[in-house]
Amino acid sequence: MPLFAIAFPAIDPIALEIGPLAIRWYALAYIAGLLLGWWLAKRICAADRLWGAARHPRPADIDDLIVWVAFGLILGGRLGYVLFYDLPHYLDEPLEALKLWHGGMSFHGGFLGAALALTLFARARTLPVFSVFDVAAAVTPVGLFFGRIANFINGELFGRPSDVPWAMVFPYGGPEPRHPSQLYQAALEGIVLFILVQLLVRAGALKRPGLVTGVFVAGYGAARIVGEFFREPDAQIGYLAGGLTMGMVLSAPMVLIGGGLALYAARRPA
């Protein structure tokens, strides 16, 4: 263990208090991700040259789509956490599942909830499903970045004990210095993945519906698996067989399915 560790920047999880109303950084992260994603999605949909002959959502569609996605993301994320990460606790105290302000959101659950919302929206507007998915995939890393930064501010989802020079002692992680794995994940799932999908979009990948979606799904799965090697598993689950974590188990199918979809879309004519 290092003789010294970087002090954790003790930022108050509550960004602003107005009387009894407390606005948390975690909520602001979701709002920032949705708003910036909405803005970028409208710009992508307005650039017809990126799509070629592919039928795609118009900027006006995004104004309604953001509402559908927000509900799918929040409901799916919470339900996924309840089912995948702490089901016994919520069976004992079912009303706790409604208390979103206590934390507990699953990306994989949010992903499935958002995917269902995107599918229903595409069918309601008679739009190609994969083109709608591609728009969402192109902007989702923005929200992932802000979400991981919020995890860091909350001092949650911290890393495993480490002796690297930048290890930190987290307020809820005991006395041992640990990897700031939230920042690793913000870099991989947010910045790196964002650059990758934006390069694909600019290279004309939207002309092959499903390609951007496949690369995003596989890229997130790979980035999450890498991040799990540094992240402390959830205390109520711990390590699974072979030293795997729940995050690894849930992400492995994403790599396979996303890779298969990307390969299929890439082989189709533009």
C-alpha positions as CSV (number, residue, x, y, z in Angstrom):
1,M,0.0,0.0,0.0
2,P,1.2,3.5,-0.7
3,L,2.4,5.7,2.1
4,F,0.2,8.5,0.9
5,A,-3.1,8.5,-1.0
6,I,-4.9,11.3,-2.8
7,A,-7.5,12.8,-0.7
8,F,-11.0,12.2,-2.0
9,P,-12.6,15.6,-2.9
10,A,-15.5,15.5,-0.5
11,I,-18.2,17.2,-2.7
12,D,-21.6,17.4,-1.2
13,P,-23.9,15.0,-3.2
14,I,-26.6,17.7,-2.9
15,A,-25.9,20.4,-5.5
16,L,-28.6,22.8,-4.4
17,E,-31.1,23.0,-1.6
18,I,-34.2,25.2,-1.8
19,G,-36.2,24.8,1.4
20,P,-37.2,21.1,1.7
21,L,-36.2,20.5,-2.0
22,A,-32.8,19.0,-2.5
23,I,-31.3,18.8,-6.0
24,R,-28.6,16.1,-6.2
25,W,-25.7,15.9,-8.6
26,Y,-26.9,12.5,-9.6
27,A,-30.2,13.9,-10.8
28,L,-28.4,16.8,-12.6
29,A,-26.1,14.2,-14.3
30,Y,-29.2,12.5,-15.8
31,I,-30.7,15.8,-16.8
32,A,-27.4,17.0,-18.4
33,G,-27.0,13.7,-20.3
34,L,-30.5,13.8,-21.6
35,L,-30.4,17.4,-22.7
36,L,-27.0,17.2,-24.4
37,G,-28.0,14.0,-26.0
38,W,-31.2,15.6,-27.2
39,W,-29.3,18.5,-28.7
40,L,-26.8,16.3,-30.5
41,A,-29.4,13.9,-31.7
42,K,-31.3,16.8,-33.4
43,R,-28.1,17.9,-35.2
44,I,-27.4,14.4,-36.4
45,C,-31.0,14.0,-37.7
46,A,-30.9,17.3,-39.4
47,A,-27.7,16.4,-41.4
48,D,-29.2,14.5,-44.3
49,R,-25.8,13.9,-45.9
50,L,-24.9,11.6,-43.0
51,W,-27.8,9.3,-43.8
52,G,-27.8,9.1,-47.6
53,A,-30.9,7.4,-48.8
54,A,-31.6,5.8,-45.4
55,R,-35.0,6.9,-44.0
56,H,-34.4,8.4,-40.5
57,P,-36.0,10.4,-37.7
58,R,-36.4,14.1,-38.3
59,P,-35.3,16.7,-35.6
60,A,-38.9,17.2,-34.6
61,D,-39.2,13.5,-33.8
62,I,-36.3,13.8,-31.3
63,D,-38.4,16.3,-29.2
64,D,-40.9,13.5,-28.5
65,L,-38.4,10.6,-28.4
66,I,-36.4,12.1,-25.5
67,V,-39.5,11.8,-23.3
68,W,-40.0,8.1,-24.2
69,V,-36.3,7.4,-23.6
70,A,-36.3,9.2,-20.3
71,F,-39.1,7.0,-18.9
72,G,-37.6,3.8,-20.3
73,L,-34.2,4.7,-18.9
74,I,-35.3,5.5,-15.4
75,L,-37.9,2.7,-15.0
76,G,-35.6,0.1,-16.6
77,G,-32.5,1.3,-14.7
78,R,-34.3,1.0,-11.4
79,L,-36.0,-2.3,-12.2
80,G,-32.7,-3.7,-13.4
81,Y,-31.0,-2.8,-10.2
82,V,-33.8,-4.3,-8.1
83,L,-33.7,-7.6,-10.1
84,F,-30.0,-8.0,-10.8
85,Y,-28.3,-6.5,-7.8
86,D,-30.3,-6.6,-4.6
87,L,-33.5,-8.5,-5.1
88,P,-33.7,-10.0,-1.5
89,H,-33.5,-6.6,0.0
90,Y,-36.4,-5.2,-2.1
91,L,-38.5,-8.3,-1.5
92,D,-38.2,-7.6,2.2
93,E,-38.9,-3.9,1.7
94,P,-40.7,-3.4,-1.6
95,L,-41.5,0.3,-1.0
96,E,-37.7,1.0,-1.1
97,A,-37.8,0.2,-4.8
98,L,-39.7,3.5,-5.3
99,K,-37.2,5.6,-3.5
100,L,-35.0,6.6,-6.4
101,W,-33.3,9.3,-4.4
102,H,-31.6,6.5,-2.3
103,G,-29.6,5.5,-5.4
104,G,-29.4,2.2,-7.2
105,M,-29.6,2.2,-11.0
106,S,-28.4,-0.5,-13.4
107,F,-27.1,0.4,-16.8
108,H,-28.1,-2.9,-18.2
109,G,-31.7,-2.4,-17.0
110,G,-31.7,1.1,-18.3
111,F,-30.4,-0.1,-21.6
112,L,-33.2,-2.6,-21.9
113,G,-35.8,-0.1,-20.8
114,A,-34.5,2.5,-23.3
115,A,-34.4,-0.1,-26.1
116,L,-38.0,-1.0,-25.5
117,A,-38.9,2.7,-25.5
118,L,-37.0,3.2,-28.8
119,T,-38.7,0.2,-30.4
120,L,-42.2,1.4,-29.4
121,F,-41.5,4.9,-30.6
122,A,-40.2,3.7,-34.0
123,R,-43.3,1.6,-34.5
124,A,-45.6,4.4,-33.4
125,R,-44.0,6.8,-35.9
126,T,-43.5,4.1,-38.6
127,L,-39.7,4.8,-38.6
128,P,-37.0,2.2,-39.2
129,V,-36.1,0.7,-35.8
130,F,-32.4,0.5,-36.4
131,S,-32.2,4.1,-37.6
132,V,-33.8,5.2,-34.4
133,F,-31.4,3.0,-32.4
134,D,-28.4,4.5,-34.3
135,V,-29.3,8.0,-33.2
136,A,-29.6,7.0,-29.6
137,A,-26.3,5.0,-29.8
138,A,-24.5,8.0,-31.2
139,V,-25.4,10.2,-28.2
140,T,-25.7,7.8,-25.2
141,P,-21.9,8.0,-24.3
142,V,-22.6,11.6,-23.3
143,G,-25.0,10.4,-20.6
144,L,-22.7,7.6,-19.5
145,F,-19.9,10.2,-18.9
146,F,-22.0,12.4,-16.7
147,G,-23.4,9.4,-14.8
148,R,-19.9,8.1,-13.9
149,I,-18.8,11.5,-12.8
150,A,-21.9,11.6,-10.5
151,N,-20.9,8.2,-9.1
152,F,-17.5,9.7,-8.3
153,I,-19.0,12.7,-6.6
154,N,-21.3,10.4,-4.5
155,G,-18.2,8.3,-3.5
156,E,-20.1,5.2,-4.7
157,L,-19.1,2.3,-7.0
158,F,-15.5,2.8,-6.0
159,G,-12.6,0.7,-7.1
160,R,-10.6,-2.2,-5.6
161,P,-7.8,-1.6,-3.2
162,S,-4.7,-0.5,-5.0
163,D,-1.2,1.0,-4.5
164,V,-1.2,3.1,-7.7
165,P,0.0,6.7,-7.0
166,W,-3.5,8.1,-7.7
167,A,-5.4,5.7,-5.4
168,M,-8.0,7.4,-3.1
169,V,-9.5,6.7,0.2
170,F,-13.3,6.8,-0.4
171,P,-15.6,7.8,2.4
172,Y,-17.6,4.6,2.2
173,G,-14.8,2.3,1.1
174,G,-12.9,1.8,4.4
175,P,-9.3,2.9,5.2
176,E,-7.7,1.3,2.1
177,P,-6.7,3.5,-0.9
178,R,-8.7,2.4,-4.0
179,H,-8.8,2.8,-7.7
180,P,-11.0,5.8,-8.7
181,S,-12.7,3.3,-11.1
182,Q,-15.6,5.7,-11.7
183,L,-13.2,8.0,-13.6
184,Y,-11.8,5.0,-15.5
185,Q,-15.3,4.2,-16.6
186,A,-16.1,7.8,-17.4
187,A,-13.1,7.8,-19.7
188,L,-13.8,4.5,-21.4
189,E,-17.6,4.4,-21.6
190,G,-18.0,8.1,-22.0
191,I,-15.0,9.8,-23.8
192,V,-13.5,6.9,-25.8
193,L,-16.8,5.4,-26.8
194,F,-18.2,8.8,-27.8
195,I,-15.2,9.5,-30.0
196,L,-15.5,6.1,-31.6
197,V,-19.2,6.4,-32.5
198,Q,-18.9,10.0,-33.7
199,L,-16.1,9.0,-36.1
200,L,-18.3,6.2,-37.4
201,V,-21.2,8.7,-37.9
202,R,-19.0,11.1,-39.7
203,A,-17.6,8.3,-41.9
204,G,-21.1,7.4,-43.1
205,A,-22.0,4.5,-40.8
206,L,-25.6,5.8,-40.6
207,K,-26.1,4.8,-44.2
208,R,-26.0,1.2,-42.9
209,P,-28.7,1.0,-40.3
210,G,-27.6,-0.9,-37.2
211,L,-23.9,-0.4,-37.6
212,V,-23.5,2.4,-35.1
213,T,-25.8,0.5,-32.7
214,G,-23.8,-2.7,-33.0
215,V,-20.5,-0.9,-32.4
216,F,-21.9,1.0,-29.4
217,V,-23.3,-2.1,-27.8
218,A,-20.1,-4.1,-28.3
219,G,-18.0,-1.2,-27.3
220,Y,-19.8,-0.6,-24.1
221,G,-19.7,-4.2,-23.2
222,A,-16.0,-4.3,-23.7
223,A,-15.4,-1.1,-21.8
224,R,-17.5,-2.3,-18.9
225,I,-15.7,-5.6,-18.7
226,V,-12.4,-3.8,-18.6
227,G,-13.7,-1.4,-15.9
228,E,-14.9,-4.3,-13.8
229,F,-11.3,-5.5,-13.3
230,F,-10.7,-2.3,-11.3
231,R,-14.2,-1.8,-9.7
232,E,-15.1,-3.3,-6.3
233,P,-18.1,-5.6,-6.8
234,D,-21.3,-4.8,-5.1
235,A,-21.1,-5.8,-1.5
236,Q,-24.4,-7.8,-1.5
237,I,-23.2,-9.9,-4.5
238,G,-19.4,-10.0,-4.4
239,Y,-17.5,-12.1,-6.8
240,L,-19.2,-14.8,-8.8
241,A,-17.7,-18.1,-10.1
242,G,-14.2,-17.7,-11.5
243,G,-13.7,-14.2,-10.1
244,L,-16.3,-12.8,-12.4
245,T,-18.6,-9.9,-11.4
246,M,-22.2,-9.3,-12.2
247,G,-21.2,-6.4,-14.5
248,M,-19.0,-8.8,-16.5
249,V,-21.7,-11.4,-16.8
250,L,-24.2,-8.9,-18.0
251,S,-21.8,-7.2,-20.4
252,A,-20.4,-10.3,-22.1
253,P,-23.6,-10.9,-24.2
254,M,-23.5,-7.3,-25.3
255,V,-20.1,-7.8,-26.9
256,L,-21.3,-10.8,-28.8
257,I,-24.7,-9.4,-29.9
258,G,-23.3,-6.0,-30.7
259,G,-20.4,-7.4,-32.7
260,G,-22.7,-9.7,-34.6
261,L,-25.1,-6.8,-35.4
262,A,-22.2,-4.5,-36.5
263,L,-20.8,-7.3,-38.8
264,Y,-24.2,-7.9,-40.3
265,A,-24.9,-4.2,-40.9
266,A,-21.4,-3.6,-42.3
267,R,-21.9,-6.3,-44.9
268,R,-25.1,-4.9,-46.2
269,P,-24.9,-2.4,-49.0
270,A,-25.2,1.2,-48.0
